[in-house]
């Protein structure tokens, strides 16, 4: 299952990202198709590989849906 992650840092062909619960991971850009990611961008990640950029509107909708399912928590940060 692919998941949304926010870019924290970019270093060559790897990025540090946080998942929707705030846990940091390092993922590879070897399978990535899109413009160069920058901190604050959202990516679709699967099995340790960033696959594509995530549209801000799609991220906002996903975060809103997750928050409606688990209302007493803060899931993710707002997409820019």
N, CA, C and O atoms as a MOPAC input file, in Angstrom:
PM7 MOZYME 1SCF
protein

 N      0.83800 1    -1.16500 1     0.00000 1
 C      0.00000 1     0.00000 1     0.00000 1
 C      0.88900 1     1.23600 1     0.00000 1
 O      1.81000 1     1.34300 1     0.81000 1
 N      0.61900 1     2.15100 1    -0.89100 1
 C      1.34000 1     3.42000 1    -0.92900 1
 C      0.77300 1     4.35500 1     0.11800 1
 O     -0.42000 1     4.32800 1     0.42100 1
 N      1.64700 1     5.18100 1     0.66500 1
 C      1.22600 1     6.12600 1     1.70500 1
 C      1.80200 1     7.49900 1     1.43000 1
 O      2.79500 1     7.64900 1     0.71800 1
 N      1.15500 1     8.50100 1     2.01300 1
 C      1.62800 1     9.87700 1     1.88100 1
 C      2.68100 1    10.17600 1     2.93800 1
 O      2.52400 1     9.81400 1     4.10400 1
 N      3.75100 1    10.83700 1     2.52400 1
 C      4.82500 1    11.24100 1     3.42600 1
 C      5.24000 1    12.67100 1     3.07900 1
 O      5.21300 1    13.07200 1     1.91500 1
 N      5.62200 1    13.42800 1     4.10000 1
 C      6.09200 1    14.79700 1     3.89100 1
 C      7.62000 1    14.81600 1     3.90500 1
 O      8.25000 1    14.21700 1     4.77600 1
 N      8.20700 1    15.51600 1     2.92500 1
 C      9.65600 1    15.61200 1     2.82200 1
 C     10.19300 1    16.52100 1     3.92500 1
 O      9.69400 1    17.62600 1     4.13600 1
 N     11.21800 1    16.03300 1     4.62400 1
 C     11.89500 1    16.79900 1     5.66700 1
 C     13.25700 1    17.27400 1     5.16900 1
 O     13.65900 1    18.41000 1     5.42300 1
 N     13.97600 1    16.38200 1     4.44400 1
 C     15.32500 1    16.70100 1     3.98400 1
 C     15.61500 1    15.90400 1     2.71600 1
 O     15.13300 1    14.78400 1     2.54700 1
 N     16.41400 1    16.50000 1     1.82600 1
 C     16.80900 1    15.83900 1     0.59300 1
 C     18.32300 1    15.70300 1     0.59400 1
 O     19.03700 1    16.67000 1     0.86000 1
 N     18.81500 1    14.50000 1     0.29600 1
 C     20.26100 1    14.25200 1     0.24500 1
 C     20.55600 1    13.29500 1    -0.91100 1
 O     20.48600 1    12.07600 1    -0.75000 1
 N     20.88200 1    13.84900 1    -2.06000 1
 C     21.19500 1    13.01600 1    -3.22100 1
 C     19.98700 1    12.24300 1    -3.69800 1
 O     18.94800 1    12.82600 1    -4.00900 1
 N     20.12300 1    10.90900 1    -3.75700 1
 C     19.02000 1    10.07900 1    -4.24700 1
 C     18.16300 1     9.52200 1    -3.11000 1
 O     17.44400 1     8.53800 1    -3.28600 1
 N     18.24900 1    10.16000 1    -1.94900 1
 C     17.43800 1     9.75900 1    -0.78700 1
 C     16.79900 1    10.99900 1    -0.16600 1
 O     17.33900 1    12.10300 1    -0.23500 1
 N     15.64100 1    10.78300 1     0.43700 1
 C     14.97900 1    11.85900 1     1.17700 1
 C     14.56200 1    11.33700 1     2.54000 1
 O     14.22400 1    10.16300 1     2.69600 1
 N     14.59100 1    12.21200 1     3.51200 1
 C     14.01700 1    11.89700 1     4.81500 1
 C     12.60300 1    12.44200 1     4.79000 1
 O     12.37300 1    13.60000 1     4.43900 1
 N     11.65800 1    11.59200 1     5.16600 1
 C     10.24500 1    11.95800 1     5.15000 1
 C      9.61900 1    11.60300 1     6.48800 1
 O     10.15800 1    10.79200 1     7.24000 1
 N      8.48200 1    12.21400 1     6.77800 1
 C      7.69700 1    11.80500 1     7.93600 1
 C      6.36500 1    11.27600 1     7.42600 1
 O      5.78900 1    11.81000 1     6.47800 1
 N      5.88600 1    10.21700 1     8.07000 1
 C      4.58800 1     9.68700 1     7.69000 1
 C      3.50000 1    10.48500 1     8.40800 1
 O      3.79500 1    11.45200 1     9.11100 1
 N      2.26500 1    10.08300 1     8.23300 1
 C      1.14800 1    10.84000 1     8.79900 1
 C      1.10100 1    10.81300 1    10.32300 1
 O      0.40200 1    11.61700 1    10.94000 1
 N      1.83800 1     9.89700 1    10.92400 1
 C      1.88400 1     9.85300 1    12.38700 1
 C      3.10400 1    10.56600 1    12.93700 1
 O      3.28300 1    10.63400 1    14.15300 1
 N      3.95500 1    11.10500 1    12.05100 1
 C      5.11800 1    11.85900 1    12.48200 1
 C      6.40700 1    11.06300 1    12.57100 1
 O      7.43300 1    11.61700 1    12.96500 1
 N      6.39200 1     9.78100 1    12.22000 1
 C      7.59900 1     8.95700 1    12.26300 1
 C      8.47500 1     9.23800 1    11.04200 1
 O      7.98200 1     9.29700 1     9.91600 1
 N      9.77400 1     9.40900 1    11.27200 1
 C     10.70800 1     9.70600 1    10.18800 1
 C     11.21400 1     8.43000 1     9.53500 1
 O     11.43100 1     7.41700 1    10.20100 1
 N     11.39700 1     8.49600 1     8.21700 1
 C     11.91500 1     7.38900 1     7.42500 1
 C     12.84000 1     7.97900 1     6.36000 1
 O     12.66900 1     9.12600 1     5.94700 1
 N     13.79800 1     7.20600 1     5.93100 1
 C     14.60000 1     7.58100 1     4.77300 1
 C     14.15300 1     6.70100 1     3.61900 1
 O     14.10000 1     5.47800 1     3.74400 1
 N     13.83300 1     7.33100 1     2.49400 1
 C     13.36600 1     6.58800 1     1.33000 1
 C     14.19700 1     6.95300 1     0.10500 1
 O     14.83100 1     8.00700 1     0.05500 1
 N     14.18000 1     6.06700 1    -0.87200 1
 C     14.95100 1     6.23200 1    -2.09500 1
 C     14.15700 1     6.99800 1    -3.14300 1
 O     12.93200 1     6.90100 1    -3.21100 1
 N     14.87600 1     7.76100 1    -3.95700 1
 C     14.26400 1     8.45900 1    -5.09100 1
 C     14.48100 1     7.71700 1    -6.41200 1
 O     14.13800 1     8.24400 1    -7.47000 1
 N     15.03800 1     6.51700 1    -6.37100 1
 C     15.37100 1     5.79500 1    -7.60200 1
 C     14.14900 1     5.49700 1    -8.47100 1
 O     14.28800 1     5.40300 1    -9.69100 1
 N     12.97000 1     5.34600 1    -7.89500 1
 C     11.75400 1     5.07200 1    -8.66900 1
 C     10.88100 1     6.32200 1    -8.82400 1
 O      9.77100 1     6.23900 1    -9.35000 1
 N     11.37200 1     7.46800 1    -8.37500 1
 C     10.58400 1     8.71000 1    -8.34500 1
 C     10.44900 1     9.32300 1    -9.73400 1
 O     11.42400 1     9.42200 1   -10.47800 1
 N      9.24700 1     9.72600 1   -10.06700 1
 C      8.98300 1    10.43200 1   -11.31400 1
 C      8.27400 1    11.73400 1   -10.99500 1
 O      7.10300 1    11.73500 1   -10.61600 1
 N      8.98400 1    12.83800 1   -11.14900 1
 C      8.39800 1    14.13900 1   -10.87800 1
 C      9.48300 1    15.16500 1   -10.66800 1
 O     10.67000 1    14.85900 1   -10.77300 1
 N      9.07200 1    16.39900 1   -10.36900 1
 C     10.05400 1    17.45300 1   -10.11400 1
 C     10.83400 1    17.15700 1    -8.82800 1
 O     10.35600 1    16.43900 1    -7.95000 1
 N     12.02300 1    17.71600 1    -8.73500 1
 C     12.85500 1    17.49100 1    -7.55400 1
 C     12.08600 1    17.85400 1    -6.29000 1
 O     11.56000 1    18.96200 1    -6.18700 1
 N     12.01400 1    16.93900 1    -5.32700 1
 C     11.28600 1    17.23800 1    -4.09200 1
 C     12.07600 1    18.19200 1    -3.21000 1
 O     13.30500 1    18.23600 1    -3.25800 1
 N     11.35200 1    18.94900 1    -2.41100 1
 C     11.94400 1    19.89500 1    -1.47200 1
 C     11.24500 1    19.72800 1    -0.12800 1
 O     10.12100 1    19.22900 1    -0.07600 1
 N     11.89500 1    20.13900 1     0.96200 1
 C     11.23700 1    20.06300 1     2.26800 1
 C      9.86100 1    20.73000 1     2.23400 1
 O      9.69300 1    21.83000 1     1.70700 1
 N      8.88800 1    20.02900 1     2.81100 1
 C      7.50800 1    20.51800 1     2.82300 1
 C      6.64200 1    19.89200 1     1.74500 1
 O      5.41500 1    19.92300 1     1.84400 1
 N      7.26200 1    19.32100 1     0.71000 1
 C      6.49900 1    18.63600 1    -0.33200 1
 C      5.96200 1    17.31700 1     0.20800 1
 O      6.49200 1    16.76900 1     1.17500 1
 N      4.91700 1    16.81700 1    -0.41800 1
 C      4.33800 1    15.52200 1    -0.05600 1
 C      4.59700 1    14.54500 1    -1.18700 1
 O      4.48700 1    14.90000 1    -2.36100 1
 N      4.94600 1    13.30100 1    -0.83100 1
 C      5.24800 1    12.26300 1    -1.80900 1
 C      4.40500 1    11.01900 1    -1.55000 1
 O      3.98900 1    10.75200 1    -0.42300 1
 N      4.16600 1    10.27400 1    -2.61100 1
 C      3.56300 1     8.94900 1    -2.49600 1
 C      4.73000 1     7.97800 1    -2.34300 1
 O      5.61100 1     7.92400 1    -3.20100 1
 N      4.73600 1     7.20800 1    -1.24800 1
 C      5.84000 1     6.30200 1    -0.93800 1
 C      5.30700 1     4.88000 1    -0.80300 1
 O      4.24900 1     4.64700 1    -0.21800 1
 N      6.06900 1     3.93100 1    -1.36300 1
 C      5.71800 1     2.51700 1    -1.24900 1
 C      6.98800 1     1.70200 1    -1.06000 1
 O      7.92100 1     1.80900 1    -1.85600 1
 N      7.02900 1     0.89700 1    -0.02400 1
 C      8.13500 1    -0.03100 1     0.23300 1
 C      9.50600 1     0.63700 1     0.18700 1
 O     10.45400 1     0.07600 1    -0.36300 1
 N      9.61200 1     1.82600 1     0.76000 1
 C     10.90100 1     2.49800 1     0.83900 1
 C     11.29400 1     3.29500 1    -0.38300 1
 O     12.41400 1     3.80000 1    -0.46000 1
 N     10.38700 1     3.41800 1    -1.34600 1
 C     10.66100 1     4.17500 1    -2.55500 1
 C      9.62300 1     5.28300 1    -2.73500 1
 O      8.41900 1     5.03400 1    -2.67200 1
 N     10.10000 1     6.50000 1    -2.95800 1
 C      9.20000 1     7.58900 1    -3.33800 1
 C      8.82200 1     7.34700 1    -4.79100 1
 O      9.69500 1     7.10800 1    -5.62600 1
 N      7.52800 1     7.40500 1    -5.10500 1
 C      7.07100 1     7.10900 1    -6.45900 1
 C      6.70200 1     8.35300 1    -7.25100 1
 O      6.99700 1     8.45000 1    -8.44200 1
 N      6.04900 1     9.31300 1    -6.57800 1
 C      5.54300 1    10.48600 1    -7.29300 1
 C      5.21200 1    11.58400 1    -6.28400 1
 O      5.02400 1    11.31500 1    -5.09700 1
 N      5.14300 1    12.82900 1    -6.77100 1
 C      4.68100 1    13.89600 1    -5.88000 1
 C      3.18800 1    13.73400 1    -5.61700 1
 O      2.45800 1    13.19200 1    -6.44700 1
 N      2.74500 1    14.20400 1    -4.46600 1
 C      1.31800 1    14.17400 1    -4.13500 1
 C      0.76600 1    15.58600 1    -4.26500 1
 O      1.36500 1    16.54300 1    -3.77500 1
 N     -0.36200 1    15.70800 1    -4.91800 1
 C     -1.01500 1    16.99600 1    -5.10800 1
 C     -1.50700 1    17.52800 1    -3.76300 1
 O     -2.09800 1    16.78800 1    -2.97600 1
 N     -1.26200 1    18.80700 1    -3.50600 1
 C     -1.65800 1    19.41200 1    -2.23000 1
 C     -3.13500 1    19.24500 1    -1.91300 1
 O     -3.49600 1    19.01500 1    -0.75800 1
 N     -3.99500 1    19.35700 1    -2.92100 1
 C     -5.42700 1    19.18400 1    -2.69900 1
 C     -5.77400 1    17.76400 1    -2.29300 1
 O     -6.62700 1    17.54300 1    -1.43300 1
 N     -5.10700 1    16.80300 1    -2.91800 1
 C     -5.33700 1    15.40000 1    -2.56500 1
 C     -4.85900 1    15.10900 1    -1.15100 1
 O     -5.50700 1    14.37300 1    -0.40600 1
 N     -3.71300 1    15.69300 1    -0.78400 1
 C     -3.18600 1    15.50000 1     0.57000 1
 C     -4.14200 1    16.10000 1     1.59200 1
 O     -4.44600 1    15.46800 1     2.60400 1
 N     -4.61700 1    17.31500 1     1.33400 1
 C     -5.54300 1    17.96300 1     2.26200 1
 C     -6.81800 1    17.12900 1     2.43700 1
 O     -7.32300 1    16.99200 1     3.55100 1
 N     -7.33200 1    16.57800 1     1.34200 1
 C     -8.54100 1    15.75000 1     1.41600 1
 C     -8.27700 1    14.47700 1     2.20900 1
 O     -9.10800 1    14.06800 1     3.02000 1
 N     -7.12800 1    13.84800 1     1.98500 1
 C     -6.79100 1    12.62900 1     2.71700 1
 C     -6.63600 1    12.91200 1     4.21000 1
 O     -7.11500 1    12.14400 1     5.04500 1
 N     -5.96300 1    14.02000 1     4.54400 1
 C     -5.79700 1    14.37400 1     5.95700 1
 C     -7.14500 1    14.65200 1     6.61700 1
 O     -7.38100 1    14.23400 1     7.75000 1
 N     -8.02400 1    15.35200 1     5.91600 1
 C     -9.35200 1    15.63900 1     6.47000 1
 C    -10.12400 1    14.34500 1     6.72000 1
 O    -10.78300 1    14.20000 1     7.74900 1
 N    -10.04100 1    13.41400 1     5.78500 1
 C    -10.73200 1    12.13000 1     5.93400 1
 C    -10.17900 1    11.35000 1     7.12200 1
 O    -10.94300 1    10.80200 1     7.91700 1
 N     -8.85700 1    11.30000 1     7.24400 1
 C     -8.24900 1    10.59100 1     8.37500 1
 C     -8.62800 1    11.23200 1     9.70400 1
 O     -8.90300 1    10.53400 1    10.68000 1
 N     -8.64100 1    12.55200 1     9.73900 1
 C     -9.01800 1    13.24200 1    10.98400 1
 C    -10.47200 1    13.00500 1    11.34100 1
 O    -10.82200 1    12.98800 1    12.52000 1
 N    -11.33500 1    12.82100 1    10.33000 1
 C    -12.74700 1    12.54800 1    10.63000 1
 C    -12.91100 1    11.13700 1    11.20300 1
 O    -13.82800 1    10.88300 1    11.98400 1
 N    -12.02400 1    10.22800 1    10.81600 1
 C    -12.08500 1     8.86500 1    11.32700 1
 C    -11.50400 1     8.75000 1    12.73300 1
 O    -11.94100 1     7.91900 1    13.52900 1
 N    -10.51400 1     9.59200 1    13.03200 1
 C     -9.84900 1     9.58700 1    14.33500 1
 C     -9.82600 1    11.03600 1    14.82600 1
 O     -8.78100 1    11.68600 1    14.77900 1
 N    -10.96700 1    11.54900 1    15.29600 1
 C    -11.09300 1    12.97500 1    15.59100 1
 C    -10.26200 1    13.47500 1    16.76600 1
 O     -9.97800 1    14.67100 1    16.83300 1
 N     -9.86500 1    12.61800 1    17.68700 1
 C     -9.14500 1    13.08700 1    18.87200 1
 C     -7.63800 1    13.03300 1    18.70200 1
 O     -6.91000 1    12.90600 1    19.68700 1
 N     -7.16100 1    13.12800 1    17.47600 1
 C     -5.72600 1    13.08600 1    17.22600 1
 C     -5.36900 1    14.10800 1    16.16800 1
 O     -6.23100 1    14.56100 1    15.41500 1
 N     -4.12200 1    14.46400 1    16.11300 1
 C     -3.63100 1    15.31000 1    15.03100 1
 C     -2.85300 1    14.41400 1    14.08800 1
 O     -1.77200 1    13.92900 1    14.42100 1
 N     -3.40400 1    14.20400 1    12.93000 1
 C     -2.79000 1    13.33900 1    11.93000 1
 C     -2.17300 1    14.23300 1    10.86300 1
 O     -2.88200 1    14.99700 1    10.20700 1
 N     -0.86300 1    14.14200 1    10.68600 1
 C     -0.18900 1    14.90200 1     9.63100 1
 C     -0.28500 1    16.39700 1     9.82800 1
 O     -0.99600 1    16.89500 1    10.70000 1
 N      0.46100 1    17.09800 1     8.98000 1
 C      0.39700 1    18.55600 1     8.94200 1
 C     -0.33000 1    18.96300 1     7.68600 1
 O     -0.54500 1    18.14400 1     6.79300 1
 N     -0.70300 1    20.19800 1     7.61300 1
 C     -1.43500 1    20.66700 1     6.45100 1
 C     -0.53500 1    20.67400 1     5.21500 1
 O      0.65000 1    20.99400 1     5.30100 1
 N     -1.10400 1    20.32300 1     4.08200 1
 C     -0.38000 1    20.36200 1     2.81000 1
 C     -0.23900 1    21.80700 1     2.37400 1
 O     -1.10800 1    22.63800 1     2.63900 1
 N      0.85900 1    22.09600 1     1.70600 1
 C      1.01200 1    23.46600 1     1.20700 1
 C      0.67300 1    23.52600 1    -0.25100 1
 O      0.74000 1    24.59600 1    -0.85700 1

